Amino acid sequence: MSDTGIMGTIQLAATLVFALPVGLLGLQFLLDGRLLSGTGFVVVAVLMVALEEYLTTPKDVPGAVARKAVGTVAKTPDDEE
């Protein structure tokens, strides 16, 4: 998950609110025999969730930079020996 904790869970839930109907529409199209449309909708639904989880957005950059900076600046007592 890109953002742990309650905010990450809320973001995933919000994404699923939009992705699940698209995926269900694709499944219905597949069951009706419309393979191209059905496959397209299922792929779009999967991409919606995958991009939300794994794509780095501009609001994620400051947190990533801060985590990297803390790791290089703050040393544990074991590192100083």
C-alpha positions as CSV (number, residue, x, y, z in Angstrom):
1,M,0.0,0.0,0.0
2,S,1.4,3.4,-0.8
3,D,0.2,5.1,2.4
4,T,-0.2,3.1,5.5
5,G,-2.7,3.7,8.2
6,I,-6.2,5.1,8.2
7,M,-5.7,7.6,5.3
8,G,-4.4,4.8,3.0
9,T,-7.4,2.7,3.9
10,I,-9.8,5.6,3.2
11,Q,-8.1,6.3,-0.2
12,L,-8.4,2.6,-1.2
13,A,-12.0,2.6,-0.2
14,A,-12.7,5.7,-2.3
15,T,-11.0,4.1,-5.3
16,L,-13.0,0.9,-4.9
17,V,-16.2,2.9,-4.8
18,F,-15.5,3.9,-8.4
19,A,-13.6,0.8,-9.6
20,L,-16.1,-1.9,-8.5
21,P,-19.0,-0.7,-10.6
22,V,-16.7,-0.5,-13.7
23,G,-15.4,-4.0,-13.0
24,L,-18.9,-5.4,-12.5
25,L,-20.0,-3.8,-15.7
26,G,-17.1,-5.5,-17.5
27,L,-18.0,-8.8,-15.9
28,Q,-21.6,-8.4,-17.1
29,F,-20.4,-7.6,-20.6
30,L,-18.2,-10.7,-20.5
31,L,-21.1,-12.9,-19.4
32,D,-23.3,-11.4,-22.2
33,G,-20.6,-12.4,-24.8
34,R,-19.2,-8.9,-25.5
35,L,-15.6,-9.9,-24.9
36,L,-13.8,-6.7,-26.1
37,S,-16.0,-4.3,-24.1
38,G,-16.0,-6.6,-21.1
39,T,-12.3,-7.1,-21.1
40,G,-11.7,-3.4,-21.5
41,F,-13.9,-2.5,-18.5
42,V,-12.2,-5.1,-16.3
43,V,-8.8,-3.8,-17.3
44,V,-9.8,-0.2,-16.5
45,A,-11.1,-1.3,-13.1
46,V,-7.9,-3.1,-12.3
47,L,-5.8,-0.2,-13.5
48,M,-7.8,2.2,-11.3
49,V,-6.9,0.3,-8.2
50,A,-3.3,-0.5,-9.2
51,L,-2.5,3.1,-10.1
52,E,-3.9,4.4,-6.8
53,E,-1.8,1.9,-4.9
54,Y,1.5,2.1,-6.8
55,L,1.7,5.5,-8.6
56,T,3.7,8.2,-6.9
57,T,1.7,11.4,-6.8
58,P,3.1,14.9,-6.1
59,K,1.7,14.7,-2.5
60,D,3.7,11.5,-1.9
61,V,7.0,13.1,-2.8
62,P,7.6,15.2,0.4
63,G,7.0,12.2,2.6
64,A,9.4,10.0,0.6
65,V,12.1,12.7,0.7
66,A,11.6,13.1,4.5
67,R,11.9,9.4,5.1
68,K,15.1,9.2,3.1
69,A,16.6,12.3,4.8
70,V,15.8,10.9,8.3
71,G,17.6,7.7,7.4
72,T,20.8,9.4,6.3
73,V,20.9,12.2,8.9
74,A,19.8,10.3,12.1
75,K,22.2,7.5,13.0
76,T,21.6,4.8,15.5
77,P,24.3,4.2,18.2
78,D,25.3,1.0,16.3
79,D,26.1,3.1,13.2
80,E,28.5,5.4,15.1
81,E,31.0,2.7,16.2
